[in-house]
Each structure stands twice: as C-alpha cells, then as structure tokens.
Amino acid sequence: LGVNRVRTPRSLESSRGVGWGYTRQRETRLPYSMVAHVLLTFGLAALQPPVLRRSREHRHSPALCKMAAVSAPPASAAALEEECSKPERSLGRIAELVETLAADPVVARPKKAVLGDWRLVFASNEEALAPFTSRCVSPPFGVVEDIFCRIDRGADMRIIEVERRVGPFGNAKRALQARYDIVAAGKGSANRLAFQVRWMDDPSGRETEPPSKEKVSAELIAAGSLIVLRDIASPASSCLVFSRLSPKQLARALDDLGVKKE
C-alpha cells in the first residue's frame, strides 16, 4: 500500500487580482525592480515540487516546531518525502534513502519528535502494514483507503483506518487504541517504538476486541516531518513511512474521506 493524498496548497490564481505593474487609482507604473521581485518570487514558488511547497507552509508553525526533532531534517528526508509522493515510486530509491536516514545521528529527543498526527504515505508490504490495520477489510468488497496515526504525550496512540467500500455504502472508519513506549537508542542500537493495542472502535464507534493484542516493536527513524518504522516484519528491510499532519489537516482529510472526525 502506498498512500499519497496530502492536500496541495491553493493555486496561485488567487493572486492574479493584484495589478501586475499598475495601481488602479493613479494608473502609474510601479518600479521595474518591484515588478521583477514579484515575478521572481512567484515564479520560483511555481517551479518548486508540490511536496516542497507543502512543507514550506508548515515550516514555521509554532505547534509543529515544538513537536519536531531538535535538529534540522537531513536532505535525505526531503528526498524520501518527495519520492513517496510520486505516482510511480522507486522501491530501490526509497530503501536507499531509508538506509541513509538510519545512518544519520540519532534524534536527541525521540519521544518529542514523534508527537502529533501522521499520515501513512508508503508501505513496503502487507506484512509490515498488518499491525496498523483492523484486518476487517475484505477485498474486493473493500480496500484500505488511508491510515492515520495520532501519538499523544501521555503514551496513548490511536491508529485510524479508513476503508473504501464497494457500492453505495460509503467509507467506514475504524480505530485501534493502543499504549506505546519509546526505547531510546543505546550504544550500537537504534530507537524503537513499541505499542500494544488495547481495544478497537468499530465503524459505529463501539469498543470491540482488536484483531491482536500482541506487542509490536519497530525501529524508529524520526527526521523532521517524517517518521520511518522498519524491522516490523519479515523481511527486516520492510518499512512504513508517515508524514506529519497538523490537527486541522487531519480533520480536513477525514472530512474529505466522508468519515467522522476525531
């Protein structure tokens, strides 16, 4: 499963109402330097890949800055995010970038780096994805449309699954409620995220038994607006990539999918 449904920013068409080179009151030309500055600014913005423009929108958000890693994300994190956003992705390139991130210095405060809302943007295989799903979806009558993850400060973790059902039934949302812990890296080891599901909320919101209560452990790589979980299942190279969302983005995504907000 590879998911890429992050909303793109508004078109630059809304800025066309501004007079390019003229003012309405006096009908006098603006200085050529100002016109050149405006054209250069918007021209370069239009040439940027959408994934870079999206990341720029939230770069200076105070709420996200508090949750982000202490150090600036490496260039390989931006490259990984861009690769995951492509319609046709290179599995070899993604594996290469994940290895590069894993070799970078360990995040100083991993417990803060993972706090917030996340959206799955890449899954290497079904085995790695299984612990993050309800396992109630039965193709071809339904498919997993999207997966989100909310990690709170109080060790609570909520995994939200949206199922797209065939026919006039609309989408369905299920949620796995879990407790998580982060084992900080020691000498010669990596950070690990471990969680255990306690119950599941069905599409009507009722608490039911989860598909499994076994403890799940994965190597954690936190890099700016991305978290990578790997070594979840066999093979060890299997991984999941999540991209950060703001609370408003999560609410909007769920609304667009036609399911109840959190």
N, C-alpha and C positions, 0 to 999 in steps of 0.2 A: 504494500500500500504506500503510495506516495501522495501526500496531500499538499496542495498549494492553492489556498483560497483566501489569502490575505487581501483585503480590500485596497485597491490602488488609490492614490490621492486624487483630489479634484483636478479636472482638466484645467489647463491654463486659459481656456476660453473665457473664464470669468473675468480675466484681466484685460480683455480686449476693449472694454468700455472706456478705458483710460485713453485720452487722446495721445497718439503716438507722434510727438513733436509739436503739438499745438495746445493752446489753452482756449477754452470756449469763450471767455469773457472778452479778451483783447485780440484774439486771433493772431498772436505773435508767436514766432518760433522759439522753442526752448533752445538753450545752448547745445551745440552738437555733442559736447562732452557728456551731457546728461543723457541724451538720446543713446549715445554709444554705450553708456554704463547700463542703461535699462535693457537694451538689446543683448548685451553681453551676458548680463545676469540671467535673464530668462532663457537665452539661447543655450547656455551651458547647462541649466537645470533640465531643459528638454532633452539634452543629449545623454543625461545620466540614465543608467539602467533603472527600471522601476524599483528594484529591491533597494538600491541605494537611496532613492528619493523617499521611500517609505521609512528607512531607518533614520533619515535626517529629521523627519517630522517629530520623532520622539526622543531625539538625542539629548535635549536639554530639559525634558520633563522631570521636575523635582522628585515625583513619586518613583519614577523608574530609576533615577540616578541613585536613590537610596538603596534600591534592590539590586543594582548592577554590581558586577565584580569590581574590586578595588582598582585593578589595573586596566588600562585600555585594552580592548579586544585585539588580538593579533590579526594581521591581514588575512591569514588563512581562514578565520572565522567569517569574514565578509565574503570571501571566495566560496566558502561552503554554503552560506546562505543564498548566494546568487545561483550556485549550481543546483541547489534543491528547488529553486523557483522556476527552473526551466521546464518547458513541456516535455522534452526528452532529455533525461539526465544520464550522465556517465557514472555507472556504478564504480568503475575503477577510479575515476577522479574523486568521487565522494570518499571512498575508502582511503585514498592518498591524503586528502585534506584532514580526515579524522585522525589519521596517524600523526600528522604534523601537529595538530592541536594537542594530542595526547603527550607529545614530546615537549611541549611548552611548560614553563614553570607552573607549579600547582597554584590554583587560586588561593589567595591568602585567607579568605573568609567564605568558604563554600556554602555555609548554612545561610548566609545572606544573599549569596549570588543566585540561589535557586528560588527565592521567594517570589510569588506573583502568579500571573496567569500565563499559560503556554499553549501553543497550538502545534500539533504534530504536522511536520512538513515532509518527513521522509521516514520510511520503514524499510529495512533491508529485506525482511522476510516475515512470513506469518508467525513463525515460532517466536521471534523477538516481540511481535506485537501482541500475542495472545494474552499475557498477563495484564494488559491495559484495555482489554475488551470484556464485554459481558458474556461473550461466547453464546449469545442467544440469537445472533443474526444467522439466517439460513439462506444462502444464495440458492437459486436465482431470485427468490421472492423478496430478498432484502440484501443490502450491502452496507458496509460501514462507510458512511459518508464523511465523517470528521471525528477527530478525537482532540479533546482539550484536557488540560491538567491545571489544577489550582493547588499551589503549595503554600500553606499558611505558616505563620511564625510559631504557632502552638503545636507543631508536629502533626497537624491534620493535612491530609492530602485527598483531593477529590478528582477522580478521573471521569470525564464526561464523554459519553459515546453517543453520536447521532447516527441513527440508522435511516437510510432511504429505502422505503418500502415500495414495491411494485403495485401499481393500481391507484385507486382514488383514496388511499388511506392516510396519506401524509407521512411526514417524518416522525420518528419516535426517538425519545431521549432516555437514556439510562445513565446511572452514575454509580461508580464504585467509591465507597467511603473507606479510607484507609488511614493508618498511622504510619509515619515514616521516621527514619533516622538517617543521619549522615555520619559515616565513619571517616574521619579526617585521615589524610594520607600520612603514613609513617615512612620511615626510611626504606626506600626501594619499593614502595607500594603506592597505589592511586586512591583518590577519594572514591567512596562507594555510597550509593543511595540504596537503602533498603526500606521496603514497605510491606505492610500486611493488610489485606482488605478485611474489613470488619462486617460490612453489610453492603447490599446493593439496593438502590432505588429503582423501581421498575418504571415504565412509561407513565403510569398513573401517579407516581410519587410515593408509592407504598414501599416500606422496607421489606426486603426479601433476602433469602440466603444468597451469598455471592457464588460465582462458579468455583472459586477456590479460596481457601484461607491460608494457603502456604505462603511463607515469607519469600519475597522476591528481592534479589540483590543484583545491582548493576554498577559497573564502573561509571563514575560521573565525571564529565568534562564540561566545565562551565566557562563560556567565553562570551562576555558581553551580552548580546541579545539572543544567544543560542545556548541550549544545553544539549549535550550528546550523552546518551545512555548506551553503553555497549557491554559485551560479555554477559548478555541477559540469557541467551540460549545458545544451543549449538548451531552453527559454529561460533567460536568466540569472536569472530570478526563482525557478527551481526550487530546492528545498531539502530537506534531511533534518534531522530533529530527533532527538537522542539524549538519554536521561535517565540519570543516574548510578545505578549499582548498587554495592552492596558485594560483595566476593568471595563471601560466604555467599548473598546474594540471587541472584547468577549461578548458583552451584552448585544452588540450590533450583529456579531457573527451568528449568535444563537437565534436572534430575531430573523435574520436573513434565511436561516435554515428552517424557519417555521416551527421552532420548539420553544418551550417555556424558558425564560431567563432564570439565571441563578439568583 
